[in-house]
Every structure is written in structure tokens, then in C-alpha cells.
Amino acid sequence: MNDSSQTNRIICNDLELADQLRQLLVHIAPDCEVLSAPGDCSAVPFCRWLGEAQLTSAGLVQAALLDATEVLEQTRHAFKSRELGLLRRRLVALLDKLSDNPE
């Protein structure tokens, strides 16, 4: 799963232009996503492009899990705890599993 805080996203409603951008960026910015439809986003179902109003219960849970893993990652040097590191890895694995099976 991509870390949504590290992924750059470009929203383009023109499908032809979006395809051209993808081809140009594949080598210079491979982590950049060009979104021409909500399903293009690797962070679905909790992509901010979709808006919170459209989130399902599962989407809200995934968004909360992503937030928790980001906080654990950002504070890992302040709190050198093996248990917190293992918890972060388990949460990331759960997020990966949930993103493979969208509802």
C-alpha cells in the first residue's frame, strides 16, 4: 500500500491528458498518481478527493487506521518502543489487506 502522505496526486478530468501525464511521469515521478476518476486513487476508499461525506463505515475505519500509523511513524524516534513498532506494522498490514478488498 502506498503511504498517502508521501504520494503526490494530480487530478485531471481530461482522460486523454491524464493518459499523457501518466506516460510522462512514469519515469520522472513514479510515485505520482494522475487521477481522472475516483477509483484511480491508491488511497480509495479514504482519498480526500472523494470527500468525507462519501466515506462508508469501512472507509472511516481505514482513514482512522491510516492516521494512527502515520502518527506512530512520525513519533517512532521519540518513543523507541519495540511494541509500538510491531503495532504499526500490524496496522499497516491490516490497511494493506483492507485496501485489497474494497467494499
C-alpha positions in Angstrom: 0.0 0.0 0.0 1.2 3.5 -0.8 1.7 5.9 2.1 -0.9 8.5 1.2 1.1 11.3 2.9 4.0 10.6 0.6 2.1 10.1 -2.7 1.7 13.1 -5.0 -1.5 13.2 -6.8 -2.6 15.2 -9.9 -6.3 15.4 -10.6 -7.1 15.7 -14.3 -10.7 15.4 -15.7 -9.5 15.2 -19.3 -8.9 11.4 -19.9 -6.6 11.9 -22.8 -4.4 14.5 -21.0 -4.4 12.2 -17.9 -3.0 9.3 -20.0 -0.3 11.6 -21.5 0.6 12.8 -18.0 0.9 9.2 -16.7 3.2 8.3 -19.6 5.4 11.4 -19.0 5.6 10.9 -15.2 6.2 7.1 -15.1 10.0 7.6 -15.3 10.5 11.0 -13.7 8.0 10.7 -10.8 6.9 7.1 -10.5 5.2 7.7 -7.1 3.0 10.4 -8.6 -0.6 9.4 -9.3 -2.7 11.0 -12.1 -6.4 10.8 -11.1 -9.0 11.0 -13.7 -11.6 9.1 -11.8 -12.1 8.5 -8.0 -11.2 4.8 -8.5 -7.7 5.8 -9.8 -6.5 6.8 -6.3 -4.4 4.3 -4.4 -5.9 5.6 -1.1 -9.5 4.6 -2.0 -11.9 4.5 -0.1 -10.5 7.2 2.1 -9.0 9.5 -0.5 -9.6 13.2 0.3 -10.6 13.8 -3.3 -13.8 11.8 -2.6 -14.6 13.9 0.5 -15.6 12.7 4.0 -19.3 12.8 3.2 -18.9 9.9 0.9 -17.0 7.6 3.3 -18.6 4.4 4.3 -18.0 2.9 7.8 -15.2 0.8 6.4 -13.7 4.0 4.8 -13.8 5.8 8.1 -12.1 2.9 9.8 -9.4 2.8 7.2 -8.9 6.5 7.5 -8.5 6.2 11.3 -6.0 3.4 10.9 -4.0 5.4 8.4 -3.9 8.3 10.7 -2.8 6.1 13.6 0.0 4.5 11.5 1.2 7.9 10.4 1.4 9.2 14.0 3.3 6.0 15.0 5.7 6.5 12.1 6.2 10.2 12.9 6.9 9.6 16.6 9.0 6.4 16.3 12.2 8.2 17.2 10.7 9.9 20.2 9.3 6.6 21.6 11.7 3.9 20.9 9.4 1.0 21.7 9.5 -2.4 20.1 5.9 -2.9 20.9 4.8 0.3 19.2 6.9 -0.6 16.1 5.2 -4.0 16.0 1.8 -2.4 16.4 2.5 0.0 13.5 3.5 -3.0 11.3 0.3 -4.9 12.2 -1.8 -1.9 11.4 -0.1 -1.3 8.1 -0.6 -5.0 7.2 -4.3 -4.6 8.1 -4.6 -1.5 5.9 -3.0 -3.4 3.0 -5.4 -6.2 3.5 -8.4 -3.9 3.7 -7.3 -1.9 0.6 -7.0 -5.2 -1.4 -10.7 -5.9 -0.6 -12.6 -2.6 -1.1 -16.3 -2.7 -0.4 
